[in-house]
């Protein structure tokens, strides 16, 4: 069974997913990393050169490639579930887990690391804060279509243990 980790940017999908996959000895894929590898450029460069729609198309293609493994943990980009039929596709081809943080903790966390986020990197502080809130509000209903929601604390070891237990339960 494939597990798809869903959640807002900075919610720990890649960090926690990679750690749990290593512990459980299953393949781990990060759609953002695979897009960068296949495109030969960073996501920020893809956004700048070709725009968000082009990136979303590549991201969707990478998502479809995850079916090559019957058992894997897959970290998705924060926007991936919200485009095309990606969320429905993931729910059909695996189990989706929404990594949900308390909104205020998540907003502050993403704001601190906004320079590494293509959708936020060029914005002034007040605009970035506003955009984070808008994106979270827009995306949250789609994330809530996940089969499982894990309420994380932002404490890495606790969040890791919670995700590990959920994955063990699924398998």
C-alpha positions as a printed Julia matrix, in Angstrom:
171×3 Matrix{Float64}:
   0.0    0.0     0.0
   1.3    3.43   -0.96
   1.11   6.2     1.62
   0.82   9.8     0.43
   1.73  12.53    2.91
  -0.4   15.62    2.42
  -0.13  19.02    4.07
   0.84  22.65    3.8
   4.36  23.71    2.9
   6.68  23.24    5.83
   4.48  20.7     7.61
   7.19  18.04    7.72
   6.1   15.77    4.89
   9.63  15.33    3.53
  11.53  15.34    6.82
   9.2   13.06    8.74
   8.38  10.88    5.73
  12.01  10.19    4.94
  12.77   9.32    8.55
   9.79   6.97    8.89
  10.54   5.3     5.55
  14.12   4.64    6.66
  12.93   3.17    9.96
  10.37   0.93    8.25
  12.75   0.1     5.37
  10.38   1.14    2.57
  11.05   3.36   -0.46
  10.58   7.1     0.03
   9.78   9.6    -2.69
   9.5   13.34   -2.47
   7.62  14.7    -5.48
   9.42  18.05   -5.25
  12.85  16.37   -5.27
  11.93  14.13   -8.2
  10.59  17.11  -10.18
  13.86  18.99   -9.58
  15.92  15.95  -10.55
  14.0   15.27  -13.74
  13.8   18.93  -14.77
  17.44  19.65  -13.94
  16.49  22.83  -12.07
  15.07  23.92   -8.75
  11.37  24.47   -8.19
  12.05  28.2    -7.84
  13.78  28.17  -11.23
  10.9   26.21  -12.78
   8.4   28.73  -11.41
  10.44  31.63  -12.72
  11.17  30.17  -16.15
   7.89  28.42  -16.95
   5.3   29.43  -14.34
   3.2   27.53  -11.85
   0.96  25.69  -14.37
   3.99  24.05  -16.0
   5.33  23.02  -12.57
   1.93  21.58  -11.57
   1.85  19.51  -14.76
   5.31  18.06  -14.01
   4.3   17.42  -10.42
   1.19  15.53  -11.52
   3.25  13.39  -13.91
   5.65  12.51  -11.08
   2.73  11.62   -8.82
   1.45   9.11  -11.38
   4.89   7.47  -11.42
   4.57   6.5    -7.75
   2.53   3.46   -8.76
   5.75   1.68   -9.73
   6.04   0.7    -6.06
   3.27  -1.09   -4.23
   4.62  -0.1    -0.81
   6.16   3.34   -0.36
   5.92   6.62    1.5
   5.45   9.62   -0.78
   5.83  13.24    0.32
   3.79  15.54   -1.9
   4.22  19.23   -2.55
   1.89  21.44   -0.55
  -0.15  22.41   -3.6
  -0.2   19.03   -5.35
  -3.49  17.78   -3.81
  -5.27  20.96   -4.93
  -4.64  20.65   -8.65
  -6.32  18.52  -11.29
  -7.74  15.34   -9.75
  -4.62  14.63   -7.7
  -6.33  14.21   -4.33
  -8.92  11.79   -5.69
  -6.17   9.93   -7.55
  -4.08   9.53   -4.38
  -7.09   8.35   -2.39
  -7.77   5.76   -5.09
  -4.16   4.52   -5.38
  -3.11   4.6    -1.74
  -3.79   6.0     1.7
  -3.5    9.75    2.23
  -2.32  11.16    5.54
  -2.8   14.85    6.25
  -0.03  16.24    8.47
  -1.93  19.0    10.23
  -0.33  21.53   12.53
  -2.14  24.15   14.59
  -2.66  27.04   12.15
  -0.72  29.64   14.12
   2.35  27.42   14.59
   2.31  26.53   10.9
   1.9   30.14    9.77
   4.86  31.27   11.89
   7.0   28.34   10.77
   6.35  28.96    7.06
   6.85  32.71    7.49
  10.32  32.12    8.99
  11.35  29.93    6.03
   9.45  31.85    3.31
  12.6   32.77    1.35
  12.91  29.13    0.3
   9.3   28.97   -0.95
   8.7   30.05   -4.59
   5.18  31.27   -3.88
   6.42  33.54   -1.07
  10.1   34.34   -1.62
   9.7   37.69   -3.4
   6.99  39.08   -1.13
   7.35  41.76    1.51
   6.69  40.55    5.06
   3.06  41.75    5.39
   2.18  40.37    1.94
   3.84  37.04    2.72
   1.88  36.71    5.98
  -1.35  37.46    4.14
  -0.55  35.01    1.34
   0.3   32.21    3.8
  -3.11  32.64    5.42
  -4.87  32.73    2.04
  -3.1   29.6     0.76
  -3.78  27.72    3.97
  -7.48  28.63    3.84
  -7.73  27.62    0.18
  -5.89  24.33    0.54
  -7.16  23.08    3.89
 -10.53  21.78    2.58
  -8.68  19.66    0.01
  -6.24  18.36    2.64
  -9.21  17.38    4.79
 -10.24  14.87    2.1
  -7.36  12.69    3.32
  -8.16   9.26    4.68
  -6.26  10.03    7.9
  -5.51  13.3     9.66
  -2.63  13.42   12.13
  -2.67  16.43   14.43
   1.0   17.29   14.85
   2.56  19.38   17.58
   5.65  20.7    15.82
   7.81  18.66   18.21
   9.79  16.58   15.74
  10.26  13.42   17.79
   6.61  13.31   18.88
   5.41  13.95   15.32
   7.76  11.27   13.98
   6.43   8.69   16.44
   2.84   9.53   15.56
   3.5    9.15   11.82
   5.46   5.95   12.34
   2.55   4.43   14.31
   0.09   5.42   11.59
   2.22   3.85    8.87
   2.69   0.65   10.87
  -1.07   0.51   11.4
  -1.69   0.83    7.65
   0.78  -1.92    6.82
